[in-house]
Structures are given as structure tokens and as C-alpha cells.
């Protein structure tokens, strides 16, 4: 895979939430893995993209969907906690550590 200069998380969260809303489950978890800071070739304002993503997470939450983010950006603490909440994200400091950190999502469903 190659980067395409866009990480438009708000739209992706809304799209996935649409399908999760149709599921008949006691718990719905939307698990987001991202490679870094929000960016878009059409939107230059990073604050707008952060706010849009936060709004999408809030909308999902009102629909009963828990959203959790794993970020591969070592600087993600600066923005991800404001978007997903203090307990709903994890920063993976190196991509090679991702497989060992993925099983930790199981604790969210207990």
C-alpha cells in the first residue's frame, strides 16, 4: 500500500457507523487503526479535520457504538485523546509492535 495524502477519518467513521447501526448486537465496537495525523488533499485546516472526526465519534457514541483508535503516529497523544477520549485510544510506537498490541482490544468488550 502507498499513502494517498489523505486520512479523512470522520467520513470513514460515519460510513462504518452506518453499517454497524444495522447490526443487532448488545455491543458495537468500531476499531480504527491509523498511520498518523488527519490530512486531506481537499481540506487544509487540520483543526477542521480533528473537529469533524470528533463529531463523527460523538455521533457514533449516541448510536451506541464504542469507537477505539490505535495510532501508529508517535505524536498522536497530542490530538487523539481529544478526538476519541482519554481511555479510547492507544499509540503504538512502532509498526512492528502492532501485532502484539492488537489483542488488547479484547479488554474493551468485557
Buried (B, 14 or more C-beta within 10 A) or exposed (E): EEEEEBBBBBEBBBEBBEEBEEEEEEEBEBEBEBEEBBBBEEEEEEEEBBBBBBBBBEBBBEEEBBBBBBBBBEEBEEBBBBBBBEEBBBBBEEEEEEEEBBEEEEEEEE
